[in-house]
Amino acid sequence: MNRLTFSRARVPSLLAPWMLTGLMAAAGCDNAPGNAVAVKPPAVAPSAEVVVLPAAESARVGLVVQPITRSDFRTSREFPAIVQPNQRAMADITTLVRGRVVDVYADLGQQVEANALLAILYSSDLGMAQSAYLKSQAKLHVAEQAYARAKFLLQEKVIGEAEAQRRQAELLSMQAEAHEARNHLKLLGMNDEEMRRLDRSREIRSHVPIVAPFAGRIIGRNLTRGEVVETTEKLFVVADLSDVWVRANIPEKDIPFVHSVHASGGTQAEVRINAYPREIFKGTITYVGDVLDPATRTMQLRLELPNPEGRLKPEMFATIRLYSERQPDRLAVPDTALQRNQDRTFVFVQRSTDEYEVREVQIGESNGTLTTILGGLNEGDPIVTQGAFILKSELLKKQV
């Protein structure tokens, strides 16, 4: 009994130091929390990507820094096109009478003047038509004299009214025949001067001259000496190439670009010729199609370009650039300022003389020179517009 009591009595005395230590620790926590518990330091935000390039090196490589500004913005579209002759100044020369080619005086690429002789044909059909005309004129002369005598004899009561009427009918018939023969010669290409020459000289000429209707260049020839040509054949093509056309087919979805140009009153458009890639030609829009091609869903567009030096040749490939309506107060940067790496698009913003910060941006439309900025930049931010690819190289080296 006593032993058990002794044992129970010693247990508290043995546990007391441990309990005391715990209570002191608890008391210490309550009274001095700053000394007992270590405070976790706050997380530090990661620093922005910065490329350091000394000012002297920046000047040497040609870095250009400009503040971003707001301005009017226009997008553009480019459409494939082809150069063609001005069809208002182009002629397909044919013959109005069948004949054999006697001689040819013009060749491909030759510059000719108006009414210049291109070729000569020999046509038996023309000779026969002239012969028929001369015969009709002779018959008409005889009929006129016979009717004049008949009227005189009728007055003298030598012949009756019936005989006079018969001579008058013959005259009317000869007049109609002569008129038909004359019109036939005109249909074969004889003009009034040649008709007067035929009336005076009574000389039949079976040679048909082929002449240029206006000054221009021979861009087509389809005859050789000695061959027989028909009236349906195209002998020459003459074109005045001092002005040329540029034709394009505009897809249905891009038609607003054409109508916005017309609606604003600006009929000028940029044309680039594949043969002269560094030059920009200014053309005037002279035709906008009213009906779409049902197969291709495109609309025809035609521009007219001056070609005083003859550098633009028919069938050359070209590109027409059309601009949209102006969008005012848009934040835009030069395309040379934008850099890309994988799925990132960024610019370099100058922080100090030697430091350039990488700033990711959200971009919008581009017109080939400027690109709108939807986010990531503010007006006035100094960005690198020239030489940004050098900073990008330094950035990639730093990341490696």
KAJOBEL-V665796 format. One record per pair of residues at least 4 apart in sequence whose C-alpha atoms are under 6 Angstrom apart, sorted by the first residue. I is the first residue (numbers start at 1). J is the second residue. Records with the same first field share a line. If there is no record, write none. Layout:
BEGIN
I = J / J
END
This chain:
BEGIN
12 = 16
16 = 20
23 = 27
24 = 28
28 = 32
29 = 33
49 = 357 / 358
50 = 356 / 357
51 = 355 / 356
52 = 354 / 355
53 = 354
54 = 354
55 = 354
58 = 63
63 = 386 / 387
64 = 384 / 385 / 386
65 = 383 / 384 / 385
66 = 382 / 383
67 = 380 / 381 / 382
68 = 379 / 380 / 381
69 = 379
70 = 329 / 330 / 331
71 = 329 / 330
72 = 327 / 328 / 329
73 = 326 / 327
74 = 324 / 326
75 = 323 / 324 / 367
76 = 322 / 323 / 324 / 367
77 = 321 / 322
78 = 320 / 321
79 = 319 / 320
80 = 319
81 = 247 / 248 / 318 / 319
82 = 246 / 247 / 315 / 316 / 317 / 318
83 = 245 / 246 / 314 / 315 / 316
84 = 245 / 314 / 315
85 = 244 / 245 / 314
86 = 244 / 245
89 = 239 / 240
90 = 238 / 239
91 = 237 / 238
92 = 237
93 = 234 / 235 / 236 / 237
94 = 234 / 235
95 = 231
96 = 188 / 231
97 = 188 / 231
98 = 229 / 230 / 231
99 = 121 / 122 / 123 / 228 / 229
100 = 121 / 122 / 227 / 228
101 = 121 / 225 / 226 / 227
102 = 120 / 121 / 225
103 = 119 / 120 / 225
104 = 119
105 = 118 / 119
106 = 118
108 = 218 / 219
109 = 217 / 218 / 219
110 = 217 / 218
111 = 216 / 217
112 = 215 / 216
113 = 215
114 = 212 / 213 / 214 / 215
115 = 211 / 212 / 213
116 = 211 / 212
117 = 211
118 = 210 / 211
119 = 210
120 = 208 / 209 / 210
121 = 207 / 208
122 = 206 / 207
123 = 206
126 = 206
127 = 206
133 = 181
136 = 140 / 178
137 = 178
140 = 174
143 = 171
144 = 171
147 = 167 / 168
150 = 154 / 164
153 = 158 / 159
154 = 158 / 159
185 = 190
186 = 190
190 = 194
198 = 202 / 203
216 = 238 / 239 / 240
217 = 238 / 239
218 = 237 / 238
219 = 237 / 238
220 = 236 / 237
221 = 235 / 236
222 = 235
223 = 235
242 = 307 / 308
243 = 305 / 306 / 307
244 = 304 / 305
245 = 303 / 304
246 = 302 / 303
247 = 301 / 302
248 = 300 / 301
249 = 298 / 299 / 300
250 = 298 / 299
251 = 298
252 = 297 / 298
256 = 260
257 = 324
259 = 263
261 = 266
262 = 266
267 = 284 / 285
268 = 283 / 284
269 = 282 / 283
270 = 281 / 282 / 320 / 321
271 = 280 / 281 / 319 / 320
272 = 280 / 318 / 319
273 = 318
274 = 317 / 318
283 = 303 / 304 / 305
284 = 303 / 304
285 = 302 / 303
286 = 302 / 303
287 = 301 / 302
288 = 301
289 = 299 / 300
292 = 297 / 298 / 299
293 = 297 / 298
331 = 372 / 373
332 = 371 / 372 / 373
333 = 370 / 371
334 = 369 / 370
335 = 369 / 370
336 = 385
337 = 347 / 384 / 385
338 = 346 / 347
339 = 345 / 346
340 = 344 / 345
345 = 360
346 = 359 / 360 / 361
347 = 358 / 359
348 = 356 / 357 / 358 / 383 / 384
349 = 356 / 357 / 382 / 383
350 = 356 / 382
351 = 355 / 356
361 = 375 / 376
362 = 373 / 374 / 375
363 = 372 / 373 / 374
364 = 372 / 373
365 = 371 / 372
366 = 370 / 371
384 = 388
END
